[in-house]
């Protein structure tokens, strides 16, 4: 990053502390990279890496820190989150992730504390929080929720709010920029040159279409369309719409079933080969064009893609825009092809009784047995991290699958969610434990801790249940089975 007049930020830059585990990438933002809602004269110092969310100082507001969210609804894309950069770092130490700070305005206190507890309970960000405390003397914010909400309640937004009919929300000329994604605002940079290729292939009964590639100054942009028949998606949607709309109350098993059955849930990874050279992927974005009115309003971005590529209203379309770094002029391109491989997708889950043998078929017609060799109750002790007391009880399991299966196609997991950490009323000092939590926004689902397996026996696997404050909670074990919808599909483009 370039030098800054904000002393606390400069101290952080000079310290070399990496805040990526706390959801913040320190960076500058050029004029071409700014969004329609980035305040004029703003000094951007960091971004989250998703949905264009970035943090900045705004001219005329001193050291106050603002969060800019281009994906929010008009009129409010800009909100203050800290009165000073020093306070912003205190919030990071207290909240564990920028997502908690950014979303505070949406939450009541209970939801906020739950999200904060989830962010603070993982060991992945403890090192960064410790460095902030030790190198810069950053202390945790006593009541981050009240601090953020009070600041935002007293702020005059008239300078930053945009009218609902802001031109950036109106239909605009079709322009595609490298590394800007589907939601890119108008940019002062040079848009990509479109090359219509009109390629398609049928995979597992669905059409995958590549209508165009774009040659940009910094690389290529490729639009990939996953075409799904409306009737196919409507059948899934009608069976699950209630659960989808009221997803906070569904069980982990229901959530995973919905994930496995959703025909839109196929994520492609791709490599672009130009003139025989394989180009490095540089991220991407996606959206869905759903023409069925009963499923809700279709966003403007998807409608723009529909119009540009003349998509049929008889189909639901998942739109992927992927970036590939590599500088070529359009007249230099002699050949281009894309190689697509889908991410692993959950096929089904099988309930597992850890007290006995469990037989299952996967793939169809191939029989396997899951044998549990050890079940160990684990008490990780009284752990306090960032002022939060962690749940302490879990169960570790060692098991084998015979005949063995590749690790990427099956995993044993506990469908109970981990209990949310609680505020430490006693005010104890932080303690440490080697615990890794894997999970999503709705809470951790798998905890890797003290499972003991034979390190010389590659067929033996270990896993731990979710964490609980209840010593007697019984894990809800399931074996999840995965497959790859397609792999190594080569599609000539030019």
N, C-alpha and C positions, 0 to 999 in steps of 0.2 A: 504494500500500500504506500501511497505517497504521504509525505509529511502532512500533519494536520495541526491546526491551531488549538484543538481541543486537547488539553494536557492529559487528562485521564485516559483518553483513547490512545494518545501517543505512548503513554506508559505501557498500555496493554500491548501495542504493536511491538515496542522495544523488548518486552518481556519474552516474546516468542511463544506465549501460551496458545495452544491449539484449542479452540472452542467448538470444533465440529461435533464433539460428543454432546454438547449442550444445544445443538441445533443452530449454530451460527458460524457462517463462513465469512471471515473478514475480507473485504474487497472494496475496490472503487467501482464506480459505474459511469461509463462514458455517456455523452449526450445521446448517442445512438441506442444505448441499452436502456435508457430510462423509459418508464411507462407513462401513459397519458395522465395518470394521477400522481406521479411523483412531483412533490412541490417544487416550484421554480426556485432556483438558487439553493437547492438542497445539497447537502454533503452526505452522500450515501457511504456507509461504512461497513455494511454487512448484509447478507441475504441468507434465507433459510434453505433455498434450493428447490422449493416446490411452489407452484401457483404464483410465481413472481413476487412473493412476499420479501420485503427488504426493510432495513432500518436506516434512519438518517437523522441528521440535524437539519432544521429548517431555518432559512434566513429570517432574522428578526426575533428568534425565540431562544437565543443563547445556547445553553448546553442541554436543553430539553431534547429527549429522544422520542422520535415518532416511528410508528410502524405503518407501513404502506402495504395494502392488500388489494391488488388489482382485481381479484376474483370476488370481492365483496360487492354487494348491491349498491347502486346509486341511492342516495348522494354521497355516502360516507365511505371513502377508501383510506383515509388517513386519520390515525388516532394517536394521541400522546400516550406513552407507556412509562415514562420516567422523567422526573424533573431535572435530572442530571445524568451524565454517563456513569458517575460513581453509583448512583441509585440503580441504574440499569444493571450494573454488574452485581449489586446486592440482590436484585430480583433473580438473576441467573443462578446465583448460589442457592437461593431459597426455593426456586421453582424447578430447577433441573433441566429445563428445556425452553427454548424460545416459543414453542407452540403453546405452552401454558400461558405465557405472558401475552402473546398475540390474541388468544381466545378468551381472555378474562372478561371482556365486555359481553360475551355471549352467556356466561355461566352464572348460576346462583352459587352461593358459597359452598354448598355441599358438593356440587359437581366440580367446582374449581379445586377443592381440597382433594377430591378423588383423583383428578387428573394430575395434580401436583404430586400426590403420593405415588402414583404409577411412575412418573418421571424420576422421582427421587429414589425409588426402591432399587433400580438397577445399579450394578457396580460400574457400568461402562462410563459414566460421567463423573465418578467420584474423584478421579485423578485431576481432571480439569478444575473441579470445584476446590479441591485442596490446593492446587497451584494458585488460584485466585486469592485464596485466604493467606497462603504463606508468602507469595511473592509481592502481592499488591495490597495486602491487608484488608481484603474485602470481607465484610461481615454480612451474614444473612439478614434480609429484611424481616422485621418482626411480624408484620401482618401484610403480606404481599397483596392479598385480595382487596383489603380495605384501601391500601395505598393506590393501587391502579384504578379502582372504581371511583375513589374520591377525586383523583386527578382528572379523570375523564368527565366526571359529572360537572366539574367547575370550568371546563375548557370551552372557549368560544370557537366553534367549528366553522364560522362563516367564511374564514379565509380559505379553507381547504375543501369544503363541501362542493359537490358538483350537481347541477340540475339533472333530473332524471333523463331528460332528453339531450344529455351531453353528446356532442357529435361523435365521440369515440364509440358510443353505443349504437349509432345509426349504421345502416349498411354503408360500406366503404369499398373503394376500389380493391380488387383482389391483388394482394401483394404478399409474398412469402419471403421471410428472412431467416437466415441461418441462426440456429440456437435461440429463436424467439418463440417457437411453439405455435400452437393453434390460436392462442389468445394474445398474439402480439399486437400492440397498438401501432399506429402509423409511426414510421421511423425515418430519420433523416439519412440513414444509410441506404446503400443501393440494394434494391430488392433482387431476388433471384430470377434468373431467366428460365421460364418454364419450357420444358421439353415434354411434349405429350408422347407417352409410350403405349398406353392402352393395353396393358398386359393383365391376364387373369389366369387363375388356376383353381381347380376344385379340390378341396381338402376336407375329408370327413363329411362330405355332403354339403359343405358351405363354399361359397365363392369367395376367393381372396383376390382383390383387384388392386393393381397399381396403375392409376390413371396418368400420373405425371411425376417427373423428377424436376428439381430446380437447381440450377447452377448458380451458386452464390460466391461472393468474394472469398469467404473463409471455408467453403466446402459445399456439400450437397444436402438438399432436403428431399426426402422421399415420403410421399403420402401413400399409406397402405390402408385399404378399406376391407373390413371383414363384413361380408354381406350375409345377413340372416333373414330367412323368410318371416314375415310378420306373424303368420299363424304359429310358427315354431316358438317364437319368443312370447307371443301372447299366451300360449298354453302354460309356459313356465310362469309368466307374470301373474296370470289369474290364480294359479295355485298358491302363490307366495306373496301376493301384493300386501295382504294384511301384515304378514310377518316383516316384510321389507319396510313398510311404513312405520311400524311400531317395533323396530328392531332392538330397542333397549331392553325389552323383556324376553327376548328369545334365548333359548339355551345355546350353549356352545355347539352341541350336536346339531341343532336346527340351523345355526349359522353356517356350519361347515357343509351340511347337506345342500343348502341353498347355493353356496359357492360352487359345489361340484356339479349341480344341475343347471346352472345358468349358462345358456348357449353363447352368451356374449363374453363369457369369462375365459378367453383364450388370448394369452399375451405373447406376441411374437418378438423374438430377438432376431436381428438381421445383421448381415455383413454385406457391404456394397463393394463390388469389385469393378474398378474402372481402369481400362487399358491394362488389365492383368494385375493391378495393384489393389490389395485389400485395404480399405479405408477404415479408420477407427470410428466406432460409434460415439456420438457426443450427446446422448440423452434424447428425450422426446416427450411428447404430450399426446393425450387422447381425449376424445369426447364421443358422444353417442347421438346419432340422428334417429329418433323414434317418432314416426309419423302418426302413431295412434293417439288421438286427443285424450282418451281416458287415462293414459299413462302419465299425463302431465305436460306442461309447456316445454317445447323444444328450445334450447338456448340458441341465441343468434349465431354463435360460431358454427354450430352444426348446420343451421339453415344456410349459411353462406357456402359451406362445403357442398351441401346438397345442390344448391343452385349452380355453382361453378362446374361441378362434375355431372350435372343432370341426373341425379340419383332417382331411382324409381320409388314412389311412395308405397309400393307393395313390400318394401324391405326395411328392416331395421339395420342400421349400419354403425359399426364401431370404426371410428376414424383415428388412425395413428399417424402422427407426423414425427419422423425420425431424422436426426442430423448425423452427418458423416463428415469428419474433418479431412480436408484435402483440397489443394488449390489446382483447379483445371479451368481453362477457358472452354466455352461451349464448343468452339471449333477444333479443340484438341481431342475431344472424346471420340475414340474409334469404336470402343465396345464398353458395355456396362451390363452387369447382371447382379441380382440380389440373391442371397442365400438366406432362407428363413428357417428358424428352428423355434418351436413353441416352448414356453416355460412348462415345467411339470405341472400337471393339473390333478387335483384330487378326484379320484374315481369313486371311491366309497370308503366308509369306515366300518370296522368290525369290532363289536364289543369284546373285551378280553377279560377273562377270569384268571387272575394271577395265581390262584391256588391250584390250577390244573393245566392240562394241555389244551391248546386252542387250534383247531384245524380250520383252514380257509383255502379258497381257490384264488389264484392270481398268477398269470392271467387265467381266463376261463379254461377249465380243464386241467390246470396244473395245481396239484394239491401240495400244501405246505402245512407245517405245524410250528406254532409258537410255543416254546417251552421256557418257563420262568425258572431260573436256578437260584435266585436269591431275592427276598423282599426284606428291606431294612428300614424301620422307622428312623427318622433323622430329626434331631433337635439342633438347630444351628445356633441356639443360644439367644440371649437378649441383645439384639443388634439395633443400634440407633444410628441413623444416617441423615444428616441434614435436618435434625430436629424431628425426624419421623421414626417411630418404632415399627420395625418390620415384623410381619408374621414369622413364626419360628419353626413350625412343624411341617414336615413333608415326608414322603416315602420314596426310597430309592429302589429300583428294580434292575436286576441283571437278567438278560434273556437271550435266547438264540432262536433263529428261524431255520428250519430244516425242511427241504433243501434251502440253502441260503439264497437271499435275494439282494440285489444291489441296494445300498443304503438310501439312494435317492428315490427309490420307488416305494419305500415303506418306513413308517416311524410309529413308535408307541408313544402315546401322549395322554395326559389327564385332561378331561373335558371340564373339570371344575376350574373356575377362574380363581386366581390367587386373591386372597383377602387384601383389601386396600390398607396400606400402612396407616397408622394412627399417629396423631400428634403426641409427642412425648411430654406428658404433663410434668414429669419429674425434672425435665431440663437436663438430662444426662448428656455426657460428652459422646461424640461419635465413636463407634467401634467399627470393626472391619470383619468382613466375611467374604469368602470366595464363592459368590453366587452369580450366575448369569441368568437373566430373565428374558425369555423370548415371547413376544406377544404383539398385539396391535393396539389401536386407539381405544378399544373397549376393555383393555386390561390384559395382563399377562396370562398366558395359557400353559406355558411349559417352563419349568425352572430346572436348570442344570446345576446340580450341586454335588452331593456326596456319593453318587452311584459308584460302587467299586466293582470293576471288572478285571478280568485277567488280561494284562497288557500284551501277553504273547499270543492270545487266542483271538484272531481277527473276527471270528464268527460270533463272539460274545459282545453284546451291546449293553449299554447302561443308560438309564433315563431316570429323572426324578419328577415327582408330582408337582402340582402347584403348591404354593405356600399357604398355610392357614394358621390362625390363632387357636384353632380347635385341634387338640392333640388327637382326637378320636375321629376326625373326618375321614371318610373312606374315599379314596381316589376313584374317579370314573374313567377307567382305562379303556382306550380305543386304539386299534391298530389302523392307521390311515394308509391307504394304498393309492399310489400315484402312477400316472403314465404321461407320456409326452404326445400330444395330439398329432404332431408331425415334426420331422427332423431333417435338416439338410436339403430342403426343397429349393432347387435352383430355378430362377426365373430370368430368362434373358430379357433385357430391357432395350438395349441398342445393339 
